[in-house]
């Protein structure tokens, strides 16, 4: 996976990279746009789905903005974030666009490390400026399903809110699972389950 940040935040990116012990590089996606890249996991170790969703920012991008990690009233928890990200993955795939997840560094345990659930996704700790966004897509007030319509002229689409209906991503479930359940994550979950079972069996009745 990659951690993408604007070049204007280069010092912050370097400090963050030093804190997690990963390497930084630099890439250009056309024009004057440039992003620093924090390499999180060996790209050759994973089987990435084909298509535009991981190719960079050229050709259009869907940006799900994940609120601060926290309890109700102060932020959101992982389940709410995963609904939004799953919906954004499906929208990006449906419109042949790439994906860039934006979230604060309080979420970093979920995307740093091979077994982290978001480790396959391009993730940014720095939000896009509102002036960069062509279309803002919010969830329905009643959290029901409404089709997401993106005109061809819109190239930077920001998604926010609670897309908590499976109709948003069920038709792309295979892709969602491939991106949100990488092999190391599945192994870690299986190991945790096995340890829990062993512990339960060891308890006296």
N, C-alpha and C positions, 0 to 999 in steps of 0.2 A: 504494500500500500504506500501511499504518498501523503505527506502533509504539505499542503500548498499555502504559501503566504505571499502577500504583496511585497515587492522589493523595498517599499518605503518602510517596512517593518523588519528590515534585515537584521538590525541589532537585537531585536526581541527574538527573532528566529534563531540567531546564533546562540543566544543565552539559553533558549529552551532546548536546543539540540545538545548543548553542553550538559544540561541537567539530566537528560535521559541517555546520554552517551551514544548518540547516533550521528551519522554523517550528513552533511549538507552539500547540496549541489545547486546548480542554477539552470533554469530552462526558460525558453521564450516561446510564446504561443501565438506569435503574429503581432505586427504593429509594435507599439511601445509597451505592450503588456509583458510583464515578466514576473515570475514567481520563484521563490526559493523552494527547493524540494528537500524534505526530510525523509530519508529512506527508512522505512519501518520494518519491512520484511523482505527477504529475497524474492524478487519478482519471478525468478525462474522456478521457485518452489511451489507455485500455485498455478492451477489451471484457470485462467481468466476467461469469462464469457466473451465471445466475439462481439463486435459491434462498436458503436460510438461511445458507449457509456463511460469508458475509462480512458478516452483518447486525449483529453486535455480540454482547453476552453474554446478552441476553434469550432465553428459550426453550430453554436448554440449550447447553452448550459442551463440545467435546472439546479437551483440552489435551495435546498431545504435548510431553514434556519431553526436550529434546535435551541430552545430556551435553556436558561441556567439549570443545572442539576440541583434539585432540592425537593423539599416536601411541598405538599399542596399549599398554594398561596404564596410560596416563595420561589417556585420553579417547577420542573417536571421530573418524573422518574424515567427509568430506562424503557418501560413498556410504551409510554406515550411517545418517546423519541423514536422507537422502532416503527410504530405505525406511520409516523410522518416520513421516515426514511424509506420504508417499503413503498409507500405511495409515490414518493419522488423517484425511486428507481423505476417503477412502472411507467410513470409519466415520461421520464427521460427516454426509456426504451421505445415507447409508443411513438415518440416524435423524433427519433433518431438524434437525440441530443446527449451530451455528456452530463456528468453529475459532479457536483462539488458540495460536500456536506460542511456546514459551518457550525461550530460549537466552541464553547469556552474551554480553557485548559482544565477546568474541573472535571471534564469528561475524559481526560487523556488516558485513564486506565482502560477505557473501552476501545481505544484505537492504537495504543502503543504496545507492541509485542505480538508475536506470531499467533497467539491464541485469543487475542482480543476480538470481540464480536464485530467491531467495525474496522478491523485491520486491513480488509480488502478494499476499502473505499477511499477515494481522494478526499482528504479532510483538511479544513482550514480553521485555524484559531482566530482568524481575522475576518470579520463580516464584510461583505460587499457594501460599498456605499450605496445609498438609495438612488443616487444619480446614475449608477451603473445598471439599474434594473429596468427592463422594458415592461414587465408584467408582474404584478403582485397577486398571488393566488392564495386566498385564505380558505379555511375550512368552513362548511356551513354551520350556522349558529346551533342547529339541533344535532350536529355531528352525524347526520345521515349522509347518504351518498349523492353527490352531484357530479356529472361528467366534467372533467377538466378540459377546457377548450383553449388551445394555444394557437393564435394566428401565426402563419408562416413568417410574418415580419418580425415577430418577437424572438430575440436571441438570448436574452438573460431573464430567466423566469425564477422568481423567488417564491417559495412555498413556506407557509407558516400555519400553525394552528393544530387542530386535532382531527386528522384524517382517519378516524377510528371506525372504518368500515372495510371489510375484506374485499368489497367490490372494486376498491381502488387498485388492488394489486393481485387479486386472485388469478387473473389471466396471465400474470408474469411470475407466478409463484416459484417456478424452477429457477429463474434468474435471481429472485429475491433470496431464495435459500442458498444459492451458490455464493452470493456476495456477503450474506449475513451469517453463514454457518460454514466458515472455512474448516478444512480438515483438522488443524490443530485445536480449534475451538470444540469441534465434536469430540475429539479424543479427550480433551480436558473435562468436558461434561460427562463423558462415559466413565472416566477415572473417578470423578467426584461421586457419581452415582454408585459405582462399585464400592468405594470406601464407605459410603453411607449404609449400603446393604450389609457390608461386613460388620460395621459397627452395631447395626441393629441385631444381627444374628448373634453377636458376641454378648449382648445384654442378657442377663439372667431373667428368666420368666417368673 
